[in-house]
């Protein structure tokens, strides 16, 4: 079955950086676009960044553009989210996501906390 395992979250101060990692299994990773979402309590989950199958095309939410970079290593079935210039409003649970078999699949989520 599809498994997405996130790591790399944690606590960081204003202006700091973190890199999230998602290791995928159970599906043909090379042929699937991959996404990072985030969610804060009381709000809907929002798309942060998406990367196409080959890794050369990426799209970002306005809040992430210019600060975050999504990338992937198809040889390792891994997708990354490099986050720079972090702000307190980036504090959220971050989720790796893929659509496979017309179904949404999510990782367990990883907490990112940015202190001011």
MOQUI-V624664 format. One record per backbone hydrogen bond with DSSP energy under -1.0 kcal/mol. CO is the residue of the C=O (numbers start at 1). NH is the residue of the N-H. Records with the same first field share a line. If there is no record, write none. Layout:
CO: NH, NH
//
This chain:
3: 25
5: 23
7: 21
10: 113
12: 115
13: 16
16: 86
18: 83
20: 81
21: 7
22: 79
23: 5
25: 3
27: 29
28: 31
29: 32
34: 51
35: 97
36: 48, 49
37: 95
38: 46
39: 93
40: 43
46: 38
48: 61
49: 36
50: 59
51: 34
57: 52
59: 50
61: 64, 65
64: 67, 68
67: 84
69: 82
71: 80
73: 76, 78
77: 24
78: 73
79: 22
80: 71
81: 20
82: 69
83: 18
86: 15
87: 90
88: 91
92: 112
93: 39
94: 110
95: 37
96: 107
97: 35
98: 105
100: 103
103: 100
105: 98
110: 94
111: 10
112: 92
113: 12
115: 14
//
